[in-house]
Amino acid sequence: MNDNENIYLHTLANGLRLVHVQRQSPVAWCGLAVNAGSRDELEGQYGLAHFVEHTIFKGTRRRSSTRINNRMEQVGGELNAYTTKESTMLYCIFPVEHLERAVELLADLVANSVFPEHELSTELDVVLEEVASYLDSPSEAVYDDFEDMLLAGSQLGHNILGLEKDLRRLTSGHCHDWLKRLYVPSNMVFFSLGSTPAGRVFRLAERYFDILSHAKRGIKRLAPAVVAPQRKVASMGLHQSHTIVGARVAGMYDDERFAMSLLTNILGGPGMNSLLNVSLREKRGLVYSVESSLTTFTDCGMVQIYLGCEHDKLKKALKLIGNTLDSLAQSPLSARRLDAYKRQYCGQLLVASDNAEFSAMGAGRGLLYYNRVSTLRDNIDCILGVSAEQLQQAAQQLTLDRCSILTFR
């Protein structure tokens, strides 16, 4: 959140938490952050969370799929959704005067969706096409297979899109059960961003969401077991190698995440001056792409370094990555270098906070998982508080002997 924005919180009688971010703008956002993702699926139903995200738009007791699709578009707005391994987001963007239209539509979707079988059959083809498209993109597919390798045998260790054999068995009943079990007030947050006064936002939320059940969610998440580092190569007849180097790290509730987030940005963040981009691409031309990312779940996390290169350049590229990680792990950065990296990262956070989607979604996720909403100042203070020793300790978890490596070639 920007520091010049006001954040308002409220909880409805049925337990649904609300957050409104006050921002002067002719455009507004609102949505539902649901604590339900692919890790909450039962065996034999892999892909259900993502399938429900698609089919929840296919009809309610009051509206056909066409009317749902047109409801926001008729006023120039959008209705959208996405699924992760631990959450689902349903949201609207719209001219600010149409807030009530958006709130009512979201409530109708979660309370009254009917999942008609004829619509499910059509949407199944769309989802299977998405699965096929993902398989045709090795630079994306390698991420999911790496996660499956690192988190093997756990609730997190399967693809969000699911398996074709499971998807073909899903019915309207499975979708209804998913909503009944997980789309309940105690397991969701309603978020809003715009210039509408908080009082009106909360009154609208109460008017349309008070019909939701008071039921508690019925899921139990188990932390994945730690697996030994692995090295795997999948020969797929590709012209280039797509490789992930990574390791298991702490989750979203561990203070270590701030040092790990800064380290990830230093290694392969969006800046062209990231250590790995300079070393592998700018100086030596070994790769056409290299980047690093930190993914945190409620009970664990992972750092992933992706590189795409020609087959004969992979060995040298991996050696340079190992050298970079060893250097950071063996000795702390100087105060001058550390301050420069912090300044760059904090600037990136400032730029990102100006994005309304980033702020709206961040408010929803913050309240959902931390029961509070962090301001930009909070986040910057956490990054500025990272010491050279903490950064070094984070790097020591990522040396190549601790990392797993997966290559598609």
C-alpha positions, 0 to 999 in steps of 0.5 A: 500500500502507498503511504498516502492511502487510507486502509479500513478494516471491518468484519461482518457478523458471519465472519467475512473480513473486509478491507478497503483501500482509499485511493482517488481514482475514476477506476476501482477494484474489488474482489474475493481472496479465497484461502483455497488452492490446488493443495486443498484438492483431494487425490483423484480431483487434481485440477478442481480448484482451477476448474471451479475458477473457470466454471463459477462464471458459467451460470447462477440461479439468477444469471446465465453465463452470457449475462455474467460475462456481460454484467461488468463489460457492459459498463466497460469493466472486467471480471476475472479470476486466477488460481494458485496452490493456496488461493483463488482470486475473483475480482472486478475492475470497473468505473468507480460508480459501478461498485454495487454492480460488482459487489452484487455480482461477486456475491451471486457467483459464490452464493448461487453458482449452479455449475450446469453440466452442459457448460462444464463439458464445454469448459473442460475442452478450454481447460484441456487446451490450456493444459496442452498449451502449457506443455508446449511451453517448456520455459513455463512447464519446467517450473511446475515440474521442478516444484513437483520434484522439490515438493514430491509426495505432498499436497503442493506437489502437483500441477495447478492445472491438474491431470486430464484423467482427473479433469474428465471425471469432475462433475457439477457435484464436485464443484458444488462441494468445493464451494460449500467446503471452502468458499465460506466467510471464515475462509475468504476476504473481500477487498476493495480499492477506490475513491468510494467512502469505506462506510458505503463499501462495507454497507454494500458488502454486508447487504450482499454477502450476509447470505453466506454460510457461517460454516468453517472450512474443512481442510488440513494442510500438512507441511511437505517433507524435506527431500534431498537435492536431486539432479534430473534431465528430461530429454524432450528434443528441444533446441535449447535447455531450460533449467531450474536451480533451486532449494526449499526455504522458509515460508511466508510467516518466517522473518527470514523471508525478507533477507531471502526476498532481497537476495533473490532480487540481487541474484536475478530480479527484474533489473538488467544489473542483477548479478546473474544477468550481468555475469551470464548474459551481459558479459559472456552471452551464455544465456538468453534469459536468467531470472530468480524468484521466491515463492512462499507458501504458508508452511514452506517456500522455495527459491528458483533460478531459471536459465535458458541457453544452448545445450553446450553452454549449460555446464559453464552457466551452472558453474558461474551460478555456483560461483556467484552463490558461493561468493555471497555465502562465504563473506558478507557484502560491504555496507556500500553494496548492501545499501545500493541493493536495498535502495534499488529493491525499495525503489522497485517496491515503490513503483509496484505500489503505484499499480492499483491491481498490485495494491488491491490484491495485496490488501486482500492477501495480506488480510487473508494470511496475516490478518493485517495489511502492510503499508509500503513503509512497513515493507521498506522498513523490513528490507532496510532492516536486513543485515549483511549477516542475514543476507549471507545466511540466506545465501548459504541455503542456496549453494549448489550442493544444497540445490536441486536442478531440473533441465528440459532439453 
